[in-house]
Amino acid sequence: MDEATIIANFAQKLKSLRLSNGLTLEELGGMSGVSISTISKIENHQQKPSFETVLRVARALHLNFVHMLDHPAAENGASRRSVTRAHDAPEYASASFEYETHAAEVTHKKMVPMVMRVKARQVPPAAAWTRYDGEEFIYVLDGTLEFHAEAHSAVVLNKGDSCYLDAGMRHAFVTRGDDDAVVLSVHISLLLPDGLARAVDGLGK
């Protein structure tokens, strides 16, 4: 999937959700911590969203970020199957991470599989740590990862190590060493209340 399609899909969903919730750009910016100009540029197909932006907007709208990454498409049936070829996964990037999302065309999925490259070398302030609804499994494919969580001591994970976590707990990842840590991350979505689920499903139709 090319970059223009990624921008268009997210922009459509972001604007639809904002308007359906009766929010102005200023109001959503204040709720999410994402600048008004960034939201405007994304909605007008002028900027590709970073993964952190997806997380912040989803949390502000009380949605699981899984649904922000679903692409408008025909709903997949019970026998659905998705193959993502090497180098074909949609990419998101920020100063600290690079993400490749797999099975991007599968709608209304319960899991979001990603390959994450951790570029951060310093632990961010605790207030900036990530959290979102659901659970997450991480498996270190390469390098050395330092994992921080608000309810636990920091732990170092090497190639082949894994961790299962409550993603609602604030957490942060940093690389130890010269080479970026590369991680397989599988996020498991929590079910939405029926009303919200119907509202989100309707956006893709």
C-alpha positions in Angstrom: 0.0 0.0 0.0 1.6 3.3 -1.0 2.0 6.3 1.2 -0.7 8.4 -0.5 -3.3 5.7 0.3 -2.2 5.5 3.9 -2.6 9.2 4.3 -6.0 9.2 2.6 -7.4 6.3 4.6 -6.4 7.8 8.0 -7.5 11.3 7.0 -10.9 10.1 6.1 -11.4 8.2 9.3 -9.9 11.0 11.5 -12.2 13.7 10.0 -15.3 11.5 10.1 -14.7 10.6 13.8 -14.0 14.3 14.7 -17.1 15.6 13.0 -19.3 12.7 14.3 -18.2 13.7 17.8 -19.0 17.4 17.2 -15.4 18.4 17.7 -13.5 21.4 16.2 -9.9 21.1 15.3 -9.1 23.2 18.4 -11.1 20.9 20.7 -9.5 17.7 19.3 -6.1 19.3 19.5 -6.6 20.2 23.1 -7.9 16.7 24.0 -5.2 14.8 22.2 -2.1 17.0 22.6 -1.7 16.9 18.8 -1.3 20.4 17.3 -4.1 21.9 15.3 -1.9 22.3 12.3 -0.9 18.7 12.3 -4.6 17.5 12.5 -5.5 19.9 9.7 -2.7 18.8 7.5 -3.5 15.1 8.0 -7.2 15.7 7.3 -6.3 17.5 4.1 -4.0 14.7 2.9 -0.9 16.9 3.4 0.9 15.0 6.1 1.3 11.3 7.0 0.4 10.6 10.6 3.1 9.3 13.0 2.1 6.3 15.1 2.2 8.5 18.2 -0.4 10.7 16.6 -2.6 7.7 15.9 -2.4 6.7 19.6 -3.1 10.2 20.9 -6.1 10.8 18.7 -7.5 7.4 19.4 -7.3 7.8 23.1 -8.8 11.3 22.9 -11.8 9.8 21.0 -12.1 6.9 23.5 -11.3 4.4 20.8 -8.8 1.6 20.5 -6.1 2.6 18.1 -6.7 -0.7 16.2 -9.7 0.9 14.7 -7.8 4.0 13.6 -5.5 1.8 11.6 -8.3 -0.2 9.9 -8.7 0.8 6.2 -12.0 1.5 4.6 -12.7 -1.7 2.6 -15.2 -4.4 2.3 -15.5 -6.3 5.6 -13.6 -9.5 5.6 -15.4 -12.8 6.2 -14.7 -15.7 8.6 -12.4 -17.3 6.1 -10.3 -14.2 5.7 -6.6 -14.5 5.1 -3.9 -11.8 4.6 -0.4 -12.1 3.3 2.0 -9.2 3.7 5.1 -9.4 1.5 8.5 -8.2 2.6 8.8 -4.4 2.0 5.1 -4.1 1.3 3.9 -3.2 4.9 2.7 0.3 5.4 5.2 2.3 7.5 4.8 4.9 10.2 7.7 6.8 11.7 8.6 9.2 14.5 11.8 10.4 16.1 11.9 7.4 18.4 10.4 4.6 16.4 9.7 3.1 12.9 6.8 0.8 12.5 5.7 -1.6 9.8 2.0 -2.7 10.1 1.1 -6.1 8.8 -2.3 -7.4 7.6 -3.3 -3.7 7.0 -6.1 -4.5 4.7 -7.9 -6.7 7.3 -10.8 -4.7 8.7 -12.2 -4.9 12.3 -9.4 -7.1 13.4 -8.8 -8.0 17.1 -5.0 -7.9 16.7 -2.5 -5.5 15.1 0.8 -7.1 14.2 3.7 -4.7 13.7 7.5 -4.9 13.3 9.0 -2.0 15.4 12.4 -0.5 15.1 13.4 1.3 18.3 15.6 4.3 17.7 15.3 5.9 21.1 18.4 5.7 23.3 17.1 7.7 26.3 14.1 7.0 28.5 11.5 9.7 28.0 9.8 11.5 30.9 7.2 9.2 32.5 4.4 11.6 31.4 5.3 10.8 27.8 5.2 7.1 28.1 2.8 5.2 25.9 -0.5 3.6 27.0 -3.6 2.4 25.2 -6.4 -0.1 25.7 -5.7 -3.7 25.3 -2.7 -6.1 25.7 0.5 -6.5 23.8 3.0 -9.2 23.1 6.5 -8.2 22.2 9.3 -10.5 20.9 12.8 -9.2 20.3 14.0 -10.1 16.8 17.3 -8.3 16.9 19.4 -6.1 19.2 18.8 -5.4 22.9 15.7 -3.7 24.2 15.2 -2.0 27.6 11.5 -2.1 28.7 10.1 0.3 31.3 6.7 0.1 32.9 5.1 2.2 35.6 4.3 -0.8 37.8 7.5 -2.7 37.4 11.3 -2.4 37.4 13.0 -1.9 34.1 14.0 -5.1 32.3 16.5 -5.8 29.6 15.3 -8.1 26.7 17.8 -9.7 24.3 17.2 -11.4 20.9 14.7 -14.2 21.4 13.3 -12.8 24.7 9.6 -11.8 24.9 7.2 -10.0 27.2 3.4 -9.9 27.5 2.0 -6.7 29.0 -1.1 -4.8 29.9 -0.9 -1.9 27.4 -3.1 0.3 29.6 -0.1 0.5 31.9 2.3 3.4 30.9 5.4 2.0 29.3 8.4 2.9 27.2 11.0 1.1 25.0 14.6 2.1 24.4 17.5 0.5 22.6 20.6 -0.5 24.4 23.7 -0.6 22.3 24.8 0.7 18.9 22.3 -1.2 16.7 18.6 -0.5 16.9 16.5 -3.1 18.6 13.9 -4.7 16.3 10.8 -6.0 17.9 7.7 -8.0 16.7 4.7 -6.4 18.5 1.2 -7.9 18.5 -1.4 -5.7 20.1 -4.7 -7.4 21.1 -7.7 -5.1 21.0 -10.2 -4.8 23.7 -13.8 -5.0 22.5 -15.6 -1.7 22.2 -19.0 -1.0 23.7 -21.7 -1.9 21.1 -22.6 1.7 20.3 -19.0 2.7 19.6 -18.4 -0.5 17.7 -21.3 0.3 15.4 -20.2 3.9 14.9 -16.7 2.8 13.9 -17.9 0.0 11.7 -20.1 2.5 9.9 -17.2 4.6 8.9 -15.8 1.9 6.5 -19.1 1.5 4.6 
